[in-house]
Amino acid sequence: MKRILVIDDDLALLDMIHQWLLRADYETVTATSVSQGLEEYKKLPFDLVISDVFLPDRNGVSLLMEIHEIFPRAKVVMMSGGGGRIDYLKFASVLGAKKILQKPFERDFFLNTVQKAVH
Protein backbone atom coordinates (compact mmCIF):
# COMPACT_ATOMS: atom_id res chain seq x y z
CA MET A 1 0.00 0.00 0.00
CA LYS A 2 1.40 3.39 -1.02
CA ARG A 3 1.86 5.98 1.73
CA ILE A 4 0.86 9.58 1.01
CA LEU A 5 1.42 12.69 3.11
CA VAL A 6 -1.08 15.51 2.51
CA ILE A 7 -0.32 19.02 3.78
CA ASP A 8 -2.96 21.76 3.73
CA ASP A 9 -4.26 24.24 6.27
CA ASP A 10 -7.82 24.11 4.87
CA LEU A 11 -9.21 21.47 7.24
CA ALA A 12 -12.33 20.74 5.17
CA LEU A 13 -10.26 20.15 2.01
CA LEU A 14 -7.68 18.17 3.96
CA ASP A 15 -10.39 15.87 5.32
CA MET A 16 -11.99 15.46 1.89
CA ILE A 17 -8.65 14.54 0.27
CA HIS A 18 -7.88 12.19 3.15
CA GLN A 19 -11.21 10.38 2.59
CA TRP A 20 -10.70 10.18 -1.19
CA LEU A 21 -7.26 8.63 -0.71
CA LEU A 22 -8.43 6.16 1.93
CA ARG A 23 -11.24 4.97 -0.33
CA ALA A 24 -8.68 4.54 -3.12
CA ASP A 25 -6.59 2.28 -0.82
CA TYR A 26 -3.77 4.67 -0.01
CA GLU A 27 -2.35 4.97 3.50
CA THR A 28 -2.67 8.66 4.31
CA VAL A 29 -1.15 10.96 6.91
CA THR A 30 -2.17 14.62 7.11
CA ALA A 31 -0.46 17.77 8.33
CA THR A 32 -1.52 21.42 8.48
CA SER A 33 1.87 23.14 8.20
CA VAL A 34 5.25 22.79 6.54
CA SER A 35 6.99 22.09 9.86
CA GLN A 36 4.48 19.40 10.82
CA GLY A 37 4.72 17.85 7.35
CA LEU A 38 8.53 17.76 7.43
CA GLU A 39 8.43 16.19 10.88
CA GLU A 40 6.17 13.42 9.56
CA TYR A 41 8.29 12.93 6.43
CA LYS A 42 11.53 12.63 8.36
CA LYS A 43 10.05 9.88 10.57
CA LEU A 44 9.43 7.62 7.59
CA PRO A 45 9.52 8.87 4.00
CA PHE A 46 6.32 8.65 1.97
CA ASP A 47 5.72 7.42 -1.56
CA LEU A 48 4.15 10.80 -2.36
CA VAL A 49 3.71 14.21 -0.74
CA ILE A 50 0.79 16.42 -1.76
CA SER A 51 1.10 19.96 -0.47
CA ASP A 52 -0.66 23.27 -0.78
CA VAL A 53 1.54 26.18 -1.81
CA PHE A 54 0.21 28.65 0.74
CA LEU A 55 0.66 27.40 4.31
CA PRO A 56 0.66 29.30 7.59
CA ASP A 57 4.28 28.83 8.62
CA ARG A 58 6.12 28.74 5.29
CA ASN A 59 5.58 28.57 1.58
CA GLY A 60 4.97 25.07 0.22
CA VAL A 61 7.64 25.64 -2.43
CA SER A 62 10.24 25.83 0.36
CA LEU A 63 8.88 22.47 1.56
CA LEU A 64 9.45 21.04 -1.92
CA MET A 65 13.04 22.30 -1.97
CA GLU A 66 13.79 21.04 1.54
CA ILE A 67 12.35 17.57 0.89
CA HIS A 68 14.36 17.29 -2.34
CA GLU A 69 17.48 18.41 -0.50
CA ILE A 70 17.09 15.56 2.01
CA PHE A 71 15.46 12.99 -0.31
CA PRO A 72 16.30 13.87 -3.94
CA ARG A 73 13.98 11.20 -5.39
CA ALA A 74 10.94 12.28 -3.37
CA LYS A 75 7.74 12.63 -5.36
CA VAL A 76 5.81 15.82 -4.61
CA VAL A 77 2.54 17.16 -6.00
CA MET A 78 1.92 20.86 -5.38
CA MET A 79 -1.56 22.36 -5.36
CA SER A 80 -2.88 25.89 -5.13
CA GLY A 81 -6.02 27.92 -5.53
CA GLY A 82 -3.96 30.82 -6.85
CA GLY A 83 -3.40 34.14 -5.24
CA GLY A 84 -0.41 36.40 -5.32
CA ARG A 85 1.48 37.80 -8.27
CA ILE A 86 3.84 34.87 -8.67
CA ASP A 87 2.70 31.65 -10.35
CA TYR A 88 3.94 29.34 -7.62
CA LEU A 89 2.70 26.20 -9.38
CA LYS A 90 4.91 26.89 -12.41
CA PHE A 91 7.77 27.67 -10.05
CA ALA A 92 7.16 24.37 -8.20
CA SER A 93 7.13 22.49 -11.49
CA VAL A 94 10.51 23.96 -12.45
CA LEU A 95 11.86 22.98 -9.01
CA GLY A 96 10.87 19.34 -9.44
CA ALA A 97 7.23 18.89 -8.47
CA LYS A 98 6.07 15.66 -10.11
CA LYS A 99 2.63 17.14 -10.83
CA ILE A 100 0.74 20.35 -10.08
CA LEU A 101 -2.94 20.77 -9.26
CA GLN A 102 -5.00 23.93 -9.62
CA LYS A 103 -7.79 24.15 -7.00
CA PRO A 104 -10.65 23.46 -7.16
CA PHE A 105 -10.44 20.00 -8.69
CA GLU A 106 -12.77 17.05 -9.10
CA ARG A 107 -12.23 13.76 -7.24
CA ASP A 108 -11.56 11.67 -10.36
CA PHE A 109 -9.06 14.19 -11.75
CA PHE A 110 -7.31 14.36 -8.38
CA LEU A 111 -7.07 10.57 -8.00
CA ASN A 112 -5.84 10.20 -11.59
CA THR A 113 -3.12 12.77 -10.91
CA VAL A 114 -2.12 10.96 -7.70
CA GLN A 115 -1.96 7.61 -9.48
CA LYS A 116 0.29 9.04 -12.21
CA ALA A 117 2.53 10.79 -9.66
CA VAL A 118 2.96 7.87 -7.28
CA HIS A 119 3.96 5.33 -9.95
VOLO-624558 format. One record per atom (N, C-alpha, C): residue number from 1; atom name; x, y, z. Coordinates in nm, 3 decimals. Example, Ala and Ser with C-alpha at 12.3 -4.5 7.8 and 13.67 -1.06 7.14 Angstrom:
<rec 1, 'N', <1.319, -0.569, 0.780>>
<rec 1, 'CA', <1.230, -0.450, 0.780>>
<rec 1, 'C', <1.320, -0.330, 0.780>>
<rec 2, 'N', <1.285, -0.225, 0.708>>
<rec 2, 'CA', <1.367, -0.106, 0.714>>
<rec 2, 'C', <1.290, 0.003, 0.787>>
This chain:
<rec 1, 'N', <0.085, -0.119, 0.000>>
<rec 1, 'CA', <0.000, 0.000, 0.000>>
<rec 1, 'C', <0.089, 0.124, 0.000>>
<rec 2, 'N', <0.062, 0.216, -0.092>>
<rec 2, 'CA', <0.140, 0.339, -0.102>>
<rec 2, 'C', <0.103, 0.435, 0.011>>
<rec 3, 'N', <0.205, 0.501, 0.064>>
<rec 3, 'CA', <0.186, 0.598, 0.173>>
<rec 3, 'C', <0.192, 0.739, 0.116>>
<rec 4, 'N', <0.093, 0.821, 0.152>>
<rec 4, 'CA', <0.086, 0.958, 0.101>>
<rec 4, 'C', <0.071, 1.055, 0.218>>
<rec 5, 'N', <0.151, 1.160, 0.215>>
<rec 5, 'CA', <0.142, 1.269, 0.311>>
<rec 5, 'C', <0.072, 1.386, 0.243>>
<rec 6, 'N', <-0.034, 1.437, 0.305>>
<rec 6, 'CA', <-0.108, 1.551, 0.251>>
<rec 6, 'C', <-0.095, 1.667, 0.348>>
<rec 7, 'N', <-0.053, 1.783, 0.295>>
<rec 7, 'CA', <-0.032, 1.902, 0.378>>
<rec 7, 'C', <-0.118, 2.015, 0.324>>
<rec 8, 'N', <-0.210, 2.062, 0.408>>
<rec 8, 'CA', <-0.296, 2.176, 0.373>>
<rec 8, 'C', <-0.355, 2.233, 0.501>>
<rec 9, 'N', <-0.368, 2.364, 0.508>>
<rec 9, 'CA', <-0.426, 2.424, 0.627>>
<rec 9, 'C', <-0.578, 2.442, 0.617>>
<rec 10, 'N', <-0.637, 2.409, 0.503>>
<rec 10, 'CA', <-0.782, 2.411, 0.487>>
<rec 10, 'C', <-0.833, 2.275, 0.537>>
<rec 11, 'N', <-0.885, 2.273, 0.660>>
<rec 11, 'CA', <-0.921, 2.147, 0.724>>
<rec 11, 'C', <-1.030, 2.071, 0.650>>
<rec 12, 'N', <-1.126, 2.141, 0.591>>
<rec 12, 'CA', <-1.233, 2.074, 0.517>>
<rec 12, 'C', <-1.175, 2.006, 0.392>>
<rec 13, 'N', <-1.089, 2.074, 0.319>>
<rec 13, 'CA', <-1.026, 2.015, 0.201>>
<rec 13, 'C', <-0.933, 1.901, 0.241>>
<rec 14, 'N', <-0.859, 1.920, 0.347>>
<rec 14, 'CA', <-0.768, 1.817, 0.396>>
<rec 14, 'C', <-0.845, 1.689, 0.430>>
<rec 15, 'N', <-0.957, 1.703, 0.497>>
<rec 15, 'CA', <-1.039, 1.587, 0.532>>
<rec 15, 'C', <-1.096, 1.521, 0.407>>
<rec 16, 'N', <-1.142, 1.600, 0.312>>
<rec 16, 'CA', <-1.199, 1.546, 0.189>>
<rec 16, 'C', <-1.093, 1.466, 0.112>>
<rec 17, 'N', <-0.974, 1.523, 0.096>>
<rec 17, 'CA', <-0.865, 1.454, 0.027>>
<rec 17, 'C', <-0.828, 1.327, 0.101>>
<rec 18, 'N', <-0.820, 1.335, 0.232>>
<rec 18, 'CA', <-0.788, 1.219, 0.315>>
<rec 18, 'C', <-0.889, 1.106, 0.289>>
<rec 19, 'N', <-1.016, 1.139, 0.285>>
<rec 19, 'CA', <-1.121, 1.038, 0.259>>
<rec 19, 'C', <-1.110, 0.980, 0.118>>
<rec 20, 'N', <-1.087, 1.066, 0.020>>
<rec 20, 'CA', <-1.070, 1.018, -0.119>>
<rec 20, 'C', <-0.956, 0.917, -0.128>>
<rec 21, 'N', <-0.844, 0.950, -0.064>>
<rec 21, 'CA', <-0.726, 0.863, -0.071>>
<rec 21, 'C', <-0.748, 0.732, 0.004>>
<rec 22, 'N', <-0.813, 0.739, 0.119>>
<rec 22, 'CA', <-0.843, 0.616, 0.193>>
<rec 22, 'C', <-0.930, 0.523, 0.112>>
<rec 23, 'N', <-1.033, 0.578, 0.049>>
<rec 23, 'CA', <-1.124, 0.497, -0.033>>
<rec 23, 'C', <-1.054, 0.439, -0.156>>
<rec 24, 'N', <-0.946, 0.503, -0.198>>
<rec 24, 'CA', <-0.868, 0.454, -0.312>>
<rec 24, 'C', <-0.753, 0.362, -0.267>>
<rec 25, 'N', <-0.756, 0.322, -0.141>>
<rec 25, 'CA', <-0.659, 0.228, -0.082>>
<rec 25, 'C', <-0.517, 0.283, -0.069>>
<rec 26, 'N', <-0.506, 0.410, -0.035>>
<rec 26, 'CA', <-0.377, 0.467, -0.001>>
<rec 26, 'C', <-0.372, 0.488, 0.150>>
<rec 27, 'N', <-0.256, 0.462, 0.209>>
<rec 27, 'CA', <-0.235, 0.497, 0.350>>
<rec 27, 'C', <-0.206, 0.646, 0.352>>
<rec 28, 'N', <-0.277, 0.719, 0.435>>
<rec 28, 'CA', <-0.267, 0.866, 0.431>>
<rec 28, 'C', <-0.239, 0.925, 0.569>>
<rec 29, 'N', <-0.145, 1.018, 0.572>>
<rec 29, 'CA', <-0.115, 1.096, 0.691>>
<rec 29, 'C', <-0.135, 1.242, 0.652>>
<rec 30, 'N', <-0.193, 1.321, 0.741>>
<rec 30, 'CA', <-0.217, 1.462, 0.711>>
<rec 30, 'C', <-0.139, 1.553, 0.805>>
<rec 31, 'N', <-0.113, 1.673, 0.755>>
<rec 31, 'CA', <-0.046, 1.777, 0.833>>
<rec 31, 'C', <-0.103, 1.911, 0.790>>
<rec 32, 'N', <-0.095, 2.010, 0.878>>
<rec 32, 'CA', <-0.152, 2.142, 0.848>>
<rec 32, 'C', <-0.047, 2.252, 0.832>>
<rec 33, 'N', <0.081, 2.215, 0.837>>
<rec 33, 'CA', <0.187, 2.314, 0.820>>
<rec 33, 'C', <0.311, 2.248, 0.761>>
<rec 34, 'N', <0.400, 2.329, 0.708>>
<rec 34, 'CA', <0.525, 2.279, 0.654>>
<rec 34, 'C', <0.605, 2.208, 0.762>>
<rec 35, 'N', <0.618, 2.269, 0.880>>
<rec 35, 'CA', <0.699, 2.209, 0.986>>
<rec 35, 'C', <0.641, 2.075, 1.031>>
<rec 36, 'N', <0.511, 2.066, 1.044>>
<rec 36, 'CA', <0.448, 1.940, 1.082>>
<rec 36, 'C', <0.467, 1.835, 0.971>>
<rec 37, 'N', <0.453, 1.876, 0.847>>
<rec 37, 'CA', <0.472, 1.785, 0.735>>
<rec 37, 'C', <0.615, 1.732, 0.728>>
<rec 38, 'N', <0.713, 1.820, 0.745>>
<rec 38, 'CA', <0.853, 1.776, 0.743>>
<rec 38, 'C', <0.883, 1.681, 0.858>>
<rec 39, 'N', <0.826, 1.708, 0.972>>
<rec 39, 'CA', <0.843, 1.619, 1.088>>
<rec 39, 'C', <0.792, 1.479, 1.055>>
<rec 40, 'N', <0.674, 1.471, 0.995>>
<rec 40, 'CA', <0.617, 1.342, 0.956>>
<rec 40, 'C', <0.703, 1.274, 0.850>>
<rec 41, 'N', <0.750, 1.350, 0.752>>
<rec 41, 'CA', <0.829, 1.293, 0.643>>
<rec 41, 'C', <0.961, 1.238, 0.692>>
<rec 42, 'N', <1.023, 1.306, 0.786>>
<rec 42, 'CA', <1.153, 1.263, 0.836>>
<rec 42, 'C', <1.142, 1.136, 0.921>>
<rec 43, 'N', <1.025, 1.112, 0.979>>
<rec 43, 'CA', <1.005, 0.988, 1.057>>
<rec 43, 'C', <1.014, 0.866, 0.967>>
<rec 44, 'N', <0.945, 0.871, 0.855>>
<rec 44, 'CA', <0.943, 0.762, 0.759>>
<rec 44, 'C', <0.898, 0.820, 0.626>>
<rec 45, 'N', <0.988, 0.827, 0.528>>
<rec 45, 'CA', <0.952, 0.887, 0.400>>
<rec 45, 'C', <0.827, 0.825, 0.337>>
<rec 46, 'N', <0.756, 0.906, 0.262>>
<rec 46, 'CA', <0.632, 0.865, 0.197>>
<rec 46, 'C', <0.657, 0.839, 0.049>>
<rec 47, 'N', <0.565, 0.766, -0.012>>
<rec 47, 'CA', <0.572, 0.742, -0.156>>
<rec 47, 'C', <0.537, 0.868, -0.234>>
<rec 48, 'N', <0.458, 0.956, -0.171>>
<rec 48, 'CA', <0.415, 1.080, -0.236>>
<rec 48, 'C', <0.379, 1.183, -0.130>>
<rec 49, 'N', <0.414, 1.308, -0.157>>
<rec 49, 'CA', <0.371, 1.421, -0.074>>
<rec 49, 'C', <0.283, 1.509, -0.162>>
<rec 50, 'N', <0.168, 1.547, -0.108>>
<rec 50, 'CA', <0.079, 1.642, -0.176>>
<rec 50, 'C', <0.068, 1.762, -0.084>>
<rec 51, 'N', <0.108, 1.878, -0.133>>
<rec 51, 'CA', <0.110, 1.996, -0.047>>
<rec 51, 'C', <0.050, 2.118, -0.115>>
<rec 52, 'N', <-0.020, 2.197, -0.035>>
<rec 52, 'CA', <-0.066, 2.327, -0.078>>
<rec 52, 'C', <0.055, 2.419, -0.087>>
<rec 53, 'N', <0.046, 2.520, -0.169>>
<rec 53, 'CA', <0.154, 2.618, -0.181>>
<rec 53, 'C', <0.151, 2.715, -0.064>>
<rec 54, 'N', <0.033, 2.763, -0.029>>
<rec 54, 'CA', <0.021, 2.865, 0.074>>
<rec 54, 'C', <-0.015, 2.802, 0.208>>
<rec 55, 'N', <0.083, 2.799, 0.298>>
<rec 55, 'CA', <0.066, 2.740, 0.431>>
<rec 55, 'C', <0.102, 2.843, 0.536>>
<rec 56, 'N', <0.051, 2.825, 0.658>>
<rec 56, 'CA', <0.066, 2.930, 0.759>>
<rec 56, 'C', <0.209, 2.959, 0.804>>
<rec 57, 'N', <0.295, 2.859, 0.808>>
<rec 57, 'CA', <0.428, 2.883, 0.862>>
<rec 57, 'C', <0.535, 2.910, 0.757>>
<rec 58, 'N', <0.517, 2.852, 0.637>>
<rec 58, 'CA', <0.612, 2.874, 0.529>>
<rec 58, 'C', <0.543, 2.846, 0.398>>
<rec 59, 'N', <0.609, 2.884, 0.291>>
<rec 59, 'CA', <0.558, 2.857, 0.158>>
<rec 59, 'C', <0.582, 2.711, 0.124>>
<rec 60, 'N', <0.484, 2.647, 0.061>>
<rec 60, 'CA', <0.497, 2.507, 0.022>>
<rec 60, 'C', <0.612, 2.481, -0.075>>
<rec 61, 'N', <0.651, 2.581, -0.151>>
<rec 61, 'CA', <0.764, 2.564, -0.243>>
<rec 61, 'C', <0.892, 2.543, -0.164>>
<rec 62, 'N', <0.905, 2.608, -0.048>>
<rec 62, 'CA', <1.024, 2.583, 0.036>>
<rec 62, 'C', <1.022, 2.441, 0.090>>
<rec 63, 'N', <0.902, 2.388, 0.115>>
<rec 63, 'CA', <0.888, 2.247, 0.156>>
<rec 63, 'C', <0.941, 2.156, 0.045>>
<rec 64, 'N', <0.900, 2.181, -0.077>>
<rec 64, 'CA', <0.945, 2.104, -0.192>>
<rec 64, 'C', <1.098, 2.103, -0.200>>
<rec 65, 'N', <1.158, 2.220, -0.188>>
<rec 65, 'CA', <1.304, 2.230, -0.197>>
<rec 65, 'C', <1.372, 2.157, -0.082>>
<rec 66, 'N', <1.317, 2.169, 0.038>>
<rec 66, 'CA', <1.379, 2.104, 0.154>>
<rec 66, 'C', <1.366, 1.951, 0.145>>
<rec 67, 'N', <1.251, 1.902, 0.105>>
<rec 67, 'CA', <1.235, 1.757, 0.089>>
<rec 67, 'C', <1.332, 1.705, -0.016>>
<rec 68, 'N', <1.344, 1.775, -0.129>>
<rec 68, 'CA', <1.436, 1.729, -0.234>>
<rec 68, 'C', <1.582, 1.740, -0.192>>
<rec 69, 'N', <1.612, 1.829, -0.101>>
<rec 69, 'CA', <1.748, 1.841, -0.050>>
<rec 69, 'C', <1.783, 1.717, 0.033>>
<rec 70, 'N', <1.687, 1.671, 0.114>>
<rec 70, 'CA', <1.709, 1.556, 0.201>>
<rec 70, 'C', <1.689, 1.424, 0.126>>
<rec 71, 'N', <1.584, 1.419, 0.045>>
<rec 71, 'CA', <1.546, 1.299, -0.031>>
<rec 71, 'C', <1.529, 1.338, -0.178>>
<rec 72, 'N', <1.636, 1.338, -0.256>>
<rec 72, 'CA', <1.630, 1.387, -0.394>>
<rec 72, 'C', <1.527, 1.318, -0.484>>
<rec 73, 'N', <1.493, 1.193, -0.454>>
<rec 73, 'CA', <1.398, 1.120, -0.539>>
<rec 73, 'C', <1.253, 1.131, -0.491>>
<rec 74, 'N', <1.230, 1.213, -0.391>>
<rec 74, 'CA', <1.094, 1.228, -0.337>>
<rec 74, 'C', <0.998, 1.277, -0.445>>
<rec 75, 'N', <0.878, 1.222, -0.441>>
<rec 75, 'CA', <0.774, 1.263, -0.536>>
<rec 75, 'C', <0.680, 1.359, -0.464>>
<rec 76, 'N', <0.663, 1.477, -0.523>>
<rec 76, 'CA', <0.581, 1.582, -0.461>>
<rec 76, 'C', <0.483, 1.636, -0.563>>
<rec 77, 'N', <0.358, 1.649, -0.521>>
<rec 77, 'CA', <0.254, 1.716, -0.600>>
<rec 77, 'C', <0.220, 1.844, -0.527>>
<rec 78, 'N', <0.227, 1.957, -0.597>>
<rec 78, 'CA', <0.192, 2.086, -0.538>>
<rec 78, 'C', <0.055, 2.128, -0.587>>
<rec 79, 'N', <-0.023, 2.189, -0.498>>
<rec 79, 'CA', <-0.156, 2.236, -0.536>>
<rec 79, 'C', <-0.176, 2.376, -0.482>>
<rec 80, 'N', <-0.261, 2.452, -0.555>>
<rec 80, 'CA', <-0.288, 2.589, -0.513>>
<rec 80, 'C', <-0.417, 2.638, -0.575>>
<rec 81, 'N', <-0.483, 2.725, -0.502>>
<rec 81, 'CA', <-0.602, 2.792, -0.553>>
<rec 81, 'C', <-0.567, 2.926, -0.615>>
<rec 82, 'N', <-0.439, 2.955, -0.626>>
<rec 82, 'CA', <-0.396, 3.082, -0.685>>
<rec 82, 'C', <-0.370, 3.185, -0.577>>
<rec 83, 'N', <-0.369, 3.307, -0.618>>
<rec 83, 'CA', <-0.340, 3.414, -0.524>>
<rec 83, 'C', <-0.196, 3.461, -0.540>>
<rec 84, 'N', <-0.175, 3.586, -0.519>>
<rec 84, 'CA', <-0.041, 3.640, -0.532>>
<rec 84, 'C', <-0.006, 3.671, -0.676>>
<rec 85, 'N', <0.105, 3.739, -0.693>>
<rec 85, 'CA', <0.148, 3.780, -0.827>>
<rec 85, 'C', <0.240, 3.678, -0.892>>
<rec 86, 'N', <0.292, 3.586, -0.813>>
<rec 86, 'CA', <0.384, 3.487, -0.867>>
<rec 86, 'C', <0.307, 3.358, -0.893>>
<rec 87, 'N', <0.333, 3.293, -1.005>>
<rec 87, 'CA', <0.270, 3.165, -1.035>>
<rec 87, 'C', <0.353, 3.056, -0.966>>
<rec 88, 'N', <0.318, 3.028, -0.842>>
<rec 88, 'CA', <0.394, 2.934, -0.762>>
<rec 88, 'C', <0.387, 2.791, -0.817>>
<rec 89, 'N', <0.279, 2.754, -0.883>>
<rec 89, 'CA', <0.270, 2.620, -0.938>>
<rec 89, 'C', <0.372, 2.600, -1.050>>
<rec 90, 'N', <0.388, 2.699, -1.136>>
<rec 90, 'CA', <0.491, 2.689, -1.241>>
<rec 90, 'C', <0.630, 2.683, -1.178>>
<rec 91, 'N', <0.650, 2.764, -1.076>>
<rec 91, 'CA', <0.777, 2.767, -1.005>>
<rec 91, 'C', <0.804, 2.630, -0.943>>
<rec 92, 'N', <0.702, 2.570, -0.881>>
<rec 92, 'CA', <0.716, 2.437, -0.820>>
<rec 92, 'C', <0.749, 2.331, -0.926>>
<rec 93, 'N', <0.688, 2.343, -1.040>>
<rec 93, 'CA', <0.713, 2.249, -1.149>>
<rec 93, 'C', <0.858, 2.257, -1.194>>
<rec 94, 'N', <0.910, 2.376, -1.206>>
<rec 94, 'CA', <1.051, 2.396, -1.245>>
<rec 94, 'C', <1.144, 2.338, -1.138>>
<rec 95, 'N', <1.103, 2.346, -1.012>>
<rec 95, 'CA', <1.186, 2.298, -0.901>>
<rec 95, 'C', <1.172, 2.148, -0.875>>
<rec 96, 'N', <1.091, 2.080, -0.956>>
<rec 96, 'CA', <1.087, 1.934, -0.944>>
<rec 96, 'C', <0.958, 1.872, -0.895>>
<rec 97, 'N', <0.852, 1.950, -0.884>>
<rec 97, 'CA', <0.723, 1.889, -0.847>>
<rec 97, 'C', <0.685, 1.790, -0.956>>
<rec 98, 'N', <0.644, 1.671, -0.915>>
<rec 98, 'CA', <0.607, 1.566, -1.011>>
<rec 98, 'C', <0.483, 1.606, -1.090>>
<rec 99, 'N', <0.387, 1.666, -1.022>>
<rec 99, 'CA', <0.263, 1.714, -1.083>>
<rec 99, 'C', <0.221, 1.840, -1.009>>
<rec 100, 'N', <0.133, 1.918, -1.073>>
<rec 100, 'CA', <0.074, 2.035, -1.008>>
<rec 100, 'C', <-0.077, 2.026, -1.025>>
<rec 101, 'N', <-0.148, 2.078, -0.926>>
<rec 101, 'CA', <-0.294, 2.077, -0.926>>
<rec 101, 'C', <-0.346, 2.217, -0.898>>
<rec 102, 'N', <-0.434, 2.265, -0.982>>
<rec 102, 'CA', <-0.500, 2.393, -0.962>>
<rec 102, 'C', <-0.632, 2.366, -0.890>>
<rec 103, 'N', <-0.652, 2.428, -0.774>>
<rec 103, 'CA', <-0.779, 2.415, -0.700>>
<rec 103, 'C', <-0.882, 2.506, -0.764>>
<rec 104, 'N', <-1.006, 2.472, -0.763>>
<rec 104, 'CA', <-1.065, 2.346, -0.716>>
<rec 104, 'C', <-1.048, 2.237, -0.821>>
<rec 105, 'N', <-1.055, 2.113, -0.778>>
<rec 105, 'CA', <-1.044, 2.000, -0.869>>
<rec 105, 'C', <-1.149, 1.895, -0.832>>
<rec 106, 'N', <-1.181, 1.813, -0.929>>
<rec 106, 'CA', <-1.277, 1.705, -0.910>>
<rec 106, 'C', <-1.205, 1.581, -0.855>>
<rec 107, 'N', <-1.279, 1.496, -0.786>>
<rec 107, 'CA', <-1.223, 1.376, -0.724>>
<rec 107, 'C', <-1.150, 1.287, -0.826>>
<rec 108, 'N', <-1.216, 1.257, -0.938>>
<rec 108, 'CA', <-1.156, 1.167, -1.036>>
<rec 108, 'C', <-1.027, 1.224, -1.095>>
<rec 109, 'N', <-1.026, 1.354, -1.124>>
<rec 109, 'CA', <-0.906, 1.419, -1.175>>
<rec 109, 'C', <-0.794, 1.413, -1.071>>
<rec 110, 'N', <-0.828, 1.441, -0.947>>
<rec 110, 'CA', <-0.731, 1.436, -0.838>>
<rec 110, 'C', <-0.670, 1.296, -0.825>>
<rec 111, 'N', <-0.755, 1.194, -0.817>>
<rec 111, 'CA', <-0.707, 1.057, -0.800>>
<rec 111, 'C', <-0.625, 1.010, -0.920>>
<rec 112, 'N', <-0.661, 1.052, -1.039>>
<rec 112, 'CA', <-0.584, 1.020, -1.159>>
<rec 112, 'C', <-0.444, 1.084, -1.151>>
<rec 113, 'N', <-0.440, 1.207, -1.107>>
<rec 113, 'CA', <-0.312, 1.277, -1.091>>
<rec 113, 'C', <-0.224, 1.207, -0.987>>
<rec 114, 'N', <-0.285, 1.167, -0.876>>
<rec 114, 'CA', <-0.212, 1.096, -0.770>>
<rec 114, 'C', <-0.158, 0.965, -0.824>>
<rec 115, 'N', <-0.239, 0.890, -0.894>>
<rec 115, 'CA', <-0.196, 0.761, -0.948>>
<rec 115, 'C', <-0.077, 0.778, -1.043>>
<rec 116, 'N', <-0.082, 0.878, -1.128>>
<rec 116, 'CA', <0.029, 0.904, -1.221>>
<rec 116, 'C', <0.155, 0.947, -1.145>>
<rec 117, 'N', <0.138, 1.026, -1.041>>
<rec 117, 'CA', <0.253, 1.079, -0.966>>
<rec 117, 'C', <0.320, 0.972, -0.880>>
<rec 118, 'N', <0.243, 0.884, -0.824>>
<rec 118, 'CA', <0.296, 0.787, -0.728>>
<rec 118, 'C', <0.364, 0.668, -0.797>>
<rec 119, 'N', <0.337, 0.648, -0.923>>
<rec 119, 'CA', <0.396, 0.533, -0.995>>
<rec 119, 'C', <0.505, 0.575, -1.091>>
